[in-house]
């Protein structure tokens, strides 16, 4: 193999998956209110030094934030909309437990893996992953 120049890399820390339970009313597809089990995985880009501090307390902080975000039904939202809403809610999220460890990181990607089950709506029997990620400017 010939030398072709420098290799550019990016560092990141992936945390999760975290269990999520949410209800949405999907008017775009004419679905009534229904609930889903899902998992959320967050990828944080590391900019210098160390990245997202992956500890029991920081995971617990994420789980608390998720439970607050999903406590009420999402009205007039598709699963894509729910993923986008969670992305926005985590984009500038700050928590004292996370902040105490320092680090230089930012949210780069969110994956919401929604578990479908055979039902009267017609959901597939398996996971479908909805991804939202940052794109370079």
Secondary structure as GFF3:
##gff-version 3
##sequence-region A 1 137
A	DSSP	beta_strand	11	26	.	.	.	ID=ss1
A	DSSP	three_ten_helix	27	29	.	.	.	ID=ss2
A	DSSP	beta_strand	31	48	.	.	.	ID=ss3
A	DSSP	alpha_helix	56	69	.	.	.	ID=ss4
A	DSSP	beta_strand	74	75	.	.	.	ID=ss5
A	DSSP	alpha_helix	79	91	.	.	.	ID=ss6
A	DSSP	alpha_helix	96	99	.	.	.	ID=ss7
A	DSSP	beta_strand	104	116	.	.	.	ID=ss8
A	DSSP	beta_strand	126	133	.	.	.	ID=ss9
###
